[in-house]
Amino acid sequence: MRNIKIILALLIALTFVSSSTADPLLGECQPYGDVLYNGEPVEDGLAVKVYIEEDCVAEGTTAGGGYSVIIPPDNPDTQQREGWATGDIVTIEIDGKVATPSFEAFMGSKRYNLRVATLDVKLDTWGKIKALFK
């Protein structure tokens, strides 16, 4: 009887240890914030795509000078990545351009203000630059 109690106690202890080190299914990751696009508040309706590595795990659009997306937790029982897991780095694209900074995925809601800087040169500006070299 005493051996059974010891074995039972060890099994219970192992259950607690294994459950505390496992990566359980997590809740949603909800980043939001303002977006500066070339130094100006972002316009409404631009595509927002959320990537973990090369996998797109969430999408949305800009509104009110910012963004808000909901990234579901990844299902570890599938091979395909559907969302985030502990330690993942989240990268967001606004209108197809990478926004900075990237950040580590988290559970809950958190503000991350983003910046998008492009090297887009307006055609009228390019014409003025060319005129300087004539």
N, C-alpha and C positions, 0 to 999 in steps of 0.2 A: 504494500500500500504506500509505503514511504517513497519507493522508487517512482510510482505513478505520479505522486504529487510533485516530485522533482522534475520529471519529464514534462508534466503539464505546466509548471512554472517556467521552464526553459522555452517551451513553445509559445507561451504568452509573451515572454521577453523578446523572442525572435520576431514575433508579429509586430510589436511596437518598434523595434529597431528597423525592420524592413519597411514599415509604412512611413517612418520619418525620413528615410533616405530616398524613397521613391519620389518621382516627379508626378504627383497626382494631376488629374485634369484640373486646369485652372479656370478662372473666370475670364471675362472679356478684358481686353486692353483697349482703353479709350483715350488716345491722345487727341488734343485739340489745341488751338491757339491762333495767334495772328500770323499772317504771312506777308513778308515784304518781298515784292517781285521787282527786281532792279531798283530797290530803294523806295518803292511806292507800295501802298496797300494793294493787295491782290484784287483783281476784279472778280465779280461773281461769275459762277458757271464754268470755271476751268476744271479740268479733270484732275482728280487726286487719286493716286495709286500707291498702295502700301506694299513694300517688298520685304521679304525675309530671304536673304540670299538672292536667288534669281526668281523666286516664286512670288507672284502677286497674290496676296492674302486678303486684301480688302480694297474697296474703291468708294469714291464719293465725289463731291464737287465743292468748290470754294463758295463761300457765302459770307457777306458782311465783313469782308476783309480778312477772312480766316478760313479755317478748316476744322472739321471734326469727323473722325472715323471710328468705327468699332471693329476691332480685330478679334475674331473668335479664337478660343484656345485650340491648339492643334490636337487632333485625335491620334495618340501614339499607336493605336491598333491598325492604322492604315499606312500604306507606304507613301501616299501623296501628302504633301504639306497643305493643310487647310487653314492654318492659323499659327499662333505663337506658342513657344515653350520657353521655359526658364533659360536665360543666357542668350536668347536670340537677339540679333541687332536688327532694328527696324530702320528702313530707309524709305523716305516718302518722295514721290515725284509729283510735281505740280505742272500741269500742261506739258508733260513729257520731259521735264527738266528736273534734275536731282536737287532737292531742297536740303539745306543743312540747318542744324546738325542732325546726324543719325543718333539713335539712342537705344538703350537696352530695353527690351520688352518688359512690361510690368502688369500686374493685375490692378484693375481699377481705372480711375480717371485722373489724368495729369496734364498740365499745360506744358506744351513745347512750342514756343514761337519759332517759326521757320523763316529762312531767307532763301531766295532764288536769285542767283546772279547769272545773267547771260551776256554773251558777247554780241548780241544782235545789234547790227548797225543799220539804222534807217537809211533808205535809199537817198533821201535828200541830204543827209549828213555825209554819205559816201561821195556824193557829187561835189560837195564843198571841199572835202579832203582832196579829191582828185584835182580840183581847180588850183589848190595851193602848189601843186607840183608841175603845172604847165609852164 
